[in-house]
Amino acid sequence: SGGELAVAHYRLGLLAARDGDDKVAEALFRAAIARSGDGLPTSHNNLGVVLARSGRLAEAEREFEIALGQTSGAFAEATYNLRLCRSLRRSAAEGAPERVGLLKIVGLVDALNR
């Protein structure tokens, strides 16, 4: 079913992100989003992280906002990531690469509990 495939894409995205393959992780998180609709907001959070790690902060910010919207704001990691992303956008020239590593990927157990 679409939900099972969404979770499969999500899991593969986590592995790719963990291995630093953000281009593959991006494609997999996008596939999870396409298959799950609003059912897996952690995919938006994690897509935001990989976008931010590749310097696409405006796109990342939007993904964190979507994740928060899908959870009525009850998503601590997405809140944290959104705040950090906005800070990174304001100070992109000063220290951004090191601070991008502070963004939080959300694992599968947490994803299924949202």
N, C-alpha and C positions, 0 to 999 in steps of 0.2 A: 504494500500500500504506500501512498504518498508519505505518510508519517514515518513508516519504517525506513524508507529511502532517505527522508530528511535526516533522520538520526544517523544513518550510515554515512551520509555526506558530512554531517557534523563531526562524527568521530574521526573520519579521515582528515578533515580540516584541522582538528586538534593535533593530530600526528604531524601534519605538514607544518603547522605553526610552531610546534615544539622543535622540529628539526630546522627551523629557520627558512623554510621554503614558502615565503609569504605569497608568491604569485600563485602557487598551487592551492595554498590555504584560502586565498581570496576566492578562487573559482569554486572551491568546495563549499565554503560558507554561503556563497551566492546561490549555489545549487540547493543547499539546505533551506534557505529562505524561500526560494521558488517553490519548493515542495511542501513547506510547512505553513505558508501564509503567516499568520500572527502567532503560530503555535510554538515557536522556538526563539524567543527574544534574545537568548544568549548567542544565537548565530549573528544577530546584528551587532551585539557587543564585540564578539570576537572578530567579525569583519572590520569593525572600527579599529581594533587594535592592529590588525595587519595593515590596514590602510595607513594608519598613523606611522607605523614602523617604516613604511615606504615613502613618508613625507607628504602624504595626501591628507592633511589635517582637516581641511574643510569637509571632505567626504567622510572622514572618520567621525567628526562631530555629529554629522547628520545620522550616522548609524547608531551612535550612543543615544541620541534623542529618540530615535525610533524604538530602541530597546526599552527606554524609560516609558515611552508612551504605551507600549504593549503591556507593561507591568504596572501601570498607574503610578509610576515613580518609585515602586517598591523593589529596587534592584540596586543594591549598594555598590557593586562593582561598576555598573554602568554610570552611576552618579559620580563615583570617584574618577572614572575614565573621562567622562565629559568635562569635569572641572579641570583635570590635568590637561586634556586636549586644548581647552580654551586658553589655559595658561601658556601652553606650548605655542599656540598661534600668536599670542601677544608677544612672546619673546623668542620667536623662531630663530633669530640669529645668535642667541646667547644660551648655550647649554642644551638645546633641544635634543640632539642625538642621545645624550646620556639619559635624559629624563624620559624619553620614549620607552625605555626599558622598564619603567615603573608602571606602565599600563598593565591591566589585569585581564588575562584570558580566563574564561570560566569553563570548567570541566564538565563532563557529561552528567555526573551525579547531580551537580548543582543545576544544570540545564533542565533535567527532568523534574526537578522539584519546584520549578518556577510556575 
